[in-house]
Amino acid sequence: MSESVQVIIHRIERIEKELQELKLELLKLQAEKEEAEVIPEEEYQNLIRKAEHLKNNPSEGLSADEAIKELLS
């Protein structure tokens, strides 16, 4: 009986993984369809400064997995 439970759990895990991949595909498609947003120069420069800071201090940012989870939630 426990073997069949393990099989079902494994199938569920595969389905969950596939659903996550499909969500990412949909997000990519949505991002490609959206038109570029023009932001003010000051805001752009602020984002550049933040990006440089996080590049030099990665422990203060999110990991790729954490970022994906944030996007999906």
RABEL-V708282 format. One record per pair of residues at least 12 apart in sequence whose ideal C-beta (glycine too) atoms are under 10 Angstrom apart, sorted by the first residue. I is the first residue (numbers start at 0). J is the second residue. If there is no record, write none. Layout:
BEGIN
i=<I	I>
j=<J	J>
END
This chain:
BEGIN
i=<19	19	19	22	22	22	23	23	23	26	26	26>
j=<67	68	71	67	70	71	67	70	71	67	70	71>
END
